């Protein structure tokens, strides 16, 4: 069912409890049903969120969608519809809003949404899936990114003509908060190492504060989990050369985006990476690799796996663990068989055909 608001280890294989407990309060249930904000976003967002809606409908899941149709090209005031919907519902499924490099009249709506709702922790899990050919087997690493400050603080100005100052904000409070989130995640999902990614050899104060905060929190509050740090340049190289050395990487905003693109390439592309964002009151689930897919919009060829697996994280967050696992299993089986897969992972199926194959498997499960 829809209500429409108009305005201008994979993560999906975590234990059945999902991330309940990282967020308080949890979304409310009314009459056995939940209302979830649905933000298709730009590019292939509508196509891949339509896949999720079709699967949920086929499974008769107790989800009512409150749809918010805005584009990243809209003015920042347009994000208020999404903010208000998420404040009501506490949970959302979201495509990626496009932010053009030439767009100068306002900043990223993705950043604006995170900052207004204090959705501070982005989690993306990069895990090799059976049936997808990759250069390096058995990749399994998590990137946890601070969402609300760093280079993405959105504070820049032209001080004099031809001179632009862009402010990178790092605070002890938010560095410690994301550090605790990363160690809590590691503890909950039996991961042994948290690595802080930084550039403290050059940005000694800002990145030094981030690195030192993560190290201090790890050593004093989580003695059973190893803590290390690595310069972002080296982290990029090591992620490609020896990704198995990493377990959980915790990063300021921009470094996580860069490493996330590397992680997506390691496991077969952005269409396979589920993701989640957690804040003080809201959780928003979206693909873990931030690709809009403008070049394939409307062609019915996008891989909806990342969005579908992100939606299973949403279900786990709501406590619908059995329903989530059933969908996960159908996705993994479809990909492992390799008969009906999208072209980005070597197949020829359309988005619709791939989705229908998952629904078929669910019906026979």
ABEGO torsion letter per residue (X at the ends): XBBBBBBXOBAAABBAAEABGABOBBBBBBGGBBBBBBBAEBEAAAAAAAAAAAAAAAAGBBBBBBBBBBBAABBAAAAAAAAAAAAAAGBBBBBBBBBBAABAABBBAAAAAAAAAGBABBBBBBBBBBGBBBABBGBBBBBBBBAABEAAAGBBBBABBGBBBBBBBBBAAAAAAAAAAAAAAAAAAGBABBBBBBAAAABAAAAAAAAAAAAAAAAAABAABBBBBBBAAAAAAAAAABAAABABBBBBAAAAAAAAAAAAAAAGEAAABBBBBBBAABBBBBBABBBAGAAABGAGABBAAAAAAAAAAAAAAAGBAAAAAAAAAAAAAAAAAGABBBAAAGBABBAAAAAAAAAAAAAAX
